[in-house]
């Protein structure tokens, strides 16, 4: 998206540079247009930065939740083979 805006600005600048207009008018227009593009690019960069920050926060929260779930399940498992029932005992009903 940013590259599109930059490309559009460059294209407009080139078109105006070769179009018949007074140099002063063309320079003024290019200056205004350049400032507009700079504001647009800055706004887009801010949006991307915010999205990346939000994604990082969500990923961190998800990793912590998965880590807690993993440890909760692991705590319920037998600690060693000596503590575990033999597989055959699990298959036979008492």
C-alpha positions in Angstrom: 0.0 0.0 0.0 2.8 2.4 0.9 4.6 1.6 -2.3 1.5 2.3 -4.3 1.1 5.7 -2.7 4.8 6.5 -3.4 4.5 5.3 -7.0 1.4 7.4 -7.5 3.2 10.5 -6.1 6.2 9.9 -8.3 4.0 9.4 -11.3 2.1 12.6 -10.6 5.3 14.5 -10.1 6.7 13.2 -13.5 3.4 14.0 -15.3 3.4 17.5 -13.9 7.1 18.0 -14.6 6.6 17.4 -18.3 3.2 19.2 -18.5 3.0 22.8 -19.6 2.8 24.9 -16.5 4.7 27.7 -14.9 7.7 26.4 -12.9 6.6 28.2 -9.8 3.1 26.7 -9.9 4.5 23.2 -10.6 7.0 23.5 -7.7 4.3 24.6 -5.4 2.0 21.8 -6.4 4.8 19.2 -6.0 5.6 20.6 -2.6 2.0 20.3 -1.5 1.7 16.9 -3.0 4.9 15.8 -1.4 3.7 16.9 2.0 0.4 15.0 1.5 2.2 11.8 0.5 4.6 12.2 3.5 1.5 12.5 5.8 -0.1 9.4 4.2 3.1 7.3 4.4 3.5 8.3 8.1 -0.1 7.4 8.9 0.3 4.1 7.2 3.5 3.4 9.0 1.8 4.2 12.3 -1.0 1.8 11.4 1.5 -1.0 10.6 3.4 -0.4 13.7 0.3 -0.6 15.8 -0.8 -3.8 14.1 2.6 -5.4 14.6 2.5 -4.4 18.3 -1.0 -5.7 18.7 -0.1 -9.0 17.0 3.0 -9.4 19.2 0.9 -8.8 22.3 -1.7 -11.4 21.2 1.0 -13.9 20.3 2.6 -13.4 23.8 -0.7 -13.9 25.5 -1.5 -17.0 23.5 2.0 -18.4 24.2 1.5 -17.8 28.0 -2.0 -19.4 27.9 -0.7 -22.5 26.0 2.2 -22.7 28.4 -0.2 -22.7 31.4 -2.4 -25.3 29.8 0.7 -27.5 29.0 1.9 -27.4 32.6 -1.6 -28.0 33.9 -1.9 -31.2 31.8 1.7 -32.2 32.6 1.0 -31.9 36.3 -1.9 -34.4 36.0 0.3 -37.0 34.3 2.2 -39.6 36.4 5.7 -38.6 37.2 7.4 -41.9 36.5 6.7 -45.3 35.1 6.7 -46.7 38.6 3.7 -44.5 39.5 1.8 -45.4 36.3 -0.5 -48.4 36.1 0.5 -51.1 33.7 -1.3 -50.8 30.3 -2.9 -54.1 30.8 -4.4 -53.0 34.1 -6.1 -50.0 32.4 -7.8 -52.4 29.9 -9.2 -54.8 32.5 -12.2 -53.7 34.4 -12.3 -54.4 38.1 
